[in-house]
Amino acid sequence: MATITVRDLDDEVRSRLRVRAAENGRSMEAEVRAILEEAVRPSRLERRRAALARFRAAAEAAGGMDDLFDAIPPRDSYSPPREVDLGP
């Protein structure tokens, strides 16, 4: 694990950090870790772009989009949903 030292932290920032940590039931150190983890977590857009890139790579490996979609069985090949009796 790495250690980071933050120098010249404004007193107001430190005070707000202390309050925020207390509100979340964490130490100031744990609160700073949570803030940093959230700041560098991939955004929803980045996750979607990564998923699309994986899909495109899978399509390319399968021989292209057409071959990939051809591998999906036709809708009429699925069995119909079964009926469920929920009683009176």
C-alpha positions as a Markdown table, in Angstrom:
| # | Residue | x | y | z |
|---|---|---|---|---|
| 1 | Met | 0.0 | 0.0 | 0.0 |
| 2 | Ala | 1.2 | 3.5 | -0.8 |
| 3 | Thr | 1.2 | 6.5 | 1.5 |
| 4 | Ile | 0.4 | 10.0 | 0.4 |
| 5 | Thr | 1.2 | 13.2 | 2.4 |
| 6 | Val | -0.9 | 16.3 | 1.6 |
| 7 | Arg | 0.9 | 19.5 | 2.6 |
| 8 | Asp | -0.6 | 22.9 | 3.1 |
| 9 | Leu | -4.2 | 21.7 | 3.4 |
| 10 | Asp | -6.4 | 24.7 | 4.2 |
| 11 | Asp | -7.9 | 24.7 | 7.7 |
| 12 | Glu | -11.4 | 25.0 | 6.3 |
| 13 | Val | -11.0 | 22.0 | 4.0 |
| 14 | Arg | -9.6 | 20.0 | 7.0 |
| 15 | Ser | -12.6 | 21.1 | 9.1 |
| 16 | Arg | -15.1 | 20.1 | 6.4 |
| 17 | Leu | -13.4 | 16.8 | 5.9 |
| 18 | Arg | -13.6 | 16.1 | 9.7 |
| 19 | Val | -17.4 | 16.8 | 9.7 |
| 20 | Arg | -17.9 | 14.7 | 6.6 |
| 21 | Ala | -16.0 | 11.8 | 8.1 |
| 22 | Ala | -18.0 | 12.1 | 11.3 |
| 23 | Glu | -21.3 | 12.1 | 9.3 |
| 24 | Asn | -20.2 | 8.9 | 7.5 |
| 25 | Gly | -19.0 | 7.3 | 10.7 |
| 26 | Arg | -15.4 | 7.1 | 9.5 |
| 27 | Ser | -12.0 | 8.4 | 10.5 |
| 28 | Met | -10.6 | 11.3 | 8.5 |
| 29 | Glu | -8.1 | 8.9 | 6.9 |
| 30 | Ala | -10.9 | 6.5 | 5.9 |
| 31 | Glu | -13.0 | 9.4 | 4.5 |
| 32 | Val | -10.1 | 10.6 | 2.3 |
| 33 | Arg | -9.6 | 7.1 | 1.0 |
| 34 | Ala | -13.3 | 6.9 | 0.1 |
| 35 | Ile | -13.2 | 10.3 | -1.6 |
| 36 | Leu | -10.1 | 9.2 | -3.6 |
| 37 | Glu | -11.6 | 5.9 | -4.6 |
| 38 | Glu | -14.8 | 7.5 | -5.8 |
| 39 | Ala | -12.8 | 10.1 | -7.8 |
| 40 | Val | -10.9 | 7.5 | -9.8 |
| 41 | Arg | -13.7 | 5.0 | -10.2 |
| 42 | Pro | -14.6 | 4.6 | -13.9 |
| 43 | Ser | -17.7 | 6.5 | -14.8 |
| 44 | Arg | -20.9 | 4.9 | -16.2 |
| 45 | Leu | -19.9 | 6.1 | -19.7 |
| 46 | Glu | -16.4 | 4.6 | -19.4 |
| 47 | Arg | -17.9 | 1.3 | -18.3 |
| 48 | Arg | -20.3 | 1.3 | -21.2 |
| 49 | Arg | -17.5 | 2.2 | -23.7 |
| 50 | Ala | -15.4 | -0.7 | -22.3 |
| 51 | Ala | -18.4 | -3.1 | -22.6 |
| 52 | Leu | -18.9 | -1.9 | -26.2 |
| 53 | Ala | -15.2 | -2.5 | -27.0 |
| 54 | Arg | -15.5 | -6.0 | -25.6 |
| 55 | Phe | -18.6 | -6.7 | -27.7 |
| 56 | Arg | -16.8 | -5.4 | -30.8 |
| 57 | Ala | -13.8 | -7.6 | -30.1 |
| 58 | Ala | -16.1 | -10.6 | -29.7 |
| 59 | Ala | -17.9 | -9.8 | -32.9 |
| 60 | Glu | -14.5 | -9.5 | -34.7 |
| 61 | Ala | -13.4 | -12.8 | -33.3 |
| 62 | Ala | -16.6 | -14.4 | -34.4 |
| 63 | Gly | -16.0 | -13.3 | -38.0 |
| 64 | Gly | -18.0 | -10.0 | -37.9 |
| 65 | Met | -21.3 | -8.7 | -36.7 |
| 66 | Asp | -23.3 | -10.6 | -39.2 |
| 67 | Asp | -21.9 | -13.9 | -38.0 |
| 68 | Leu | -22.4 | -12.9 | -34.4 |
| 69 | Phe | -26.0 | -12.1 | -34.9 |
| 70 | Asp | -26.5 | -15.3 | -37.0 |
| 71 | Ala | -25.5 | -17.3 | -33.9 |
| 72 | Ile | -28.5 | -15.9 | -32.0 |
| 73 | Pro | -31.4 | -18.4 | -32.3 |
| 74 | Pro | -34.6 | -17.2 | -33.9 |
| 75 | Arg | -37.3 | -15.9 | -31.6 |
| 76 | Asp | -39.7 | -18.7 | -32.5 |
| 77 | Ser | -37.2 | -21.4 | -31.3 |
| 78 | Tyr | -37.8 | -20.4 | -27.7 |
| 79 | Ser | -40.4 | -22.2 | -25.7 |
| 80 | Pro | -43.5 | -20.2 | -24.7 |
| 81 | Pro | -43.7 | -19.1 | -21.1 |
| 82 | Arg | -45.5 | -21.5 | -18.8 |
| 83 | Glu | -48.8 | -20.6 | -17.2 |
| 84 | Val | -48.8 | -20.1 | -13.4 |
| 85 | Asp | -51.9 | -20.6 | -11.4 |
| 86 | Leu | -51.9 | -17.9 | -8.7 |
| 87 | Gly | -55.2 | -19.2 | -7.2 |
| 88 | Pro | -58.3 | -17.2 | -6.4 |
